[in-house]
Amino acid sequence: MLKVENKNAADYIQASKARITQYETELEKFKNMIPFDQMTVEDLNHAFPETMLDKEKHPYWPHKPIADL
């Protein structure tokens, strides 16, 4: 039983280290980004592609389905 617990703990530690490296790369992205108060809309769309409006799919304002707002 102790062997199983040690294996579970080692797996958890390994997964945690992987998450930490992922979070550190995301943090570097935010550190190297232009400050939000100095961004243009194009800069925002480049940094966060999910904010880009799809004017072909939704040609009328608000350019997104109401359920997504």
C-alpha angles and dihedrals in degrees: 000000000000090000091055091049091050090050091049091049092049091049090049092050092049092049090047092053090051091051091048092055090048091051091047091055090049090049091052089052090055093044092053094045125106110259112265094240089058097045125109121212089260091053090050093049090048093050095041110026092183089070093061113113118233102220094172095056094038106025096174128068129299085038090208131073112270090237090062095054 
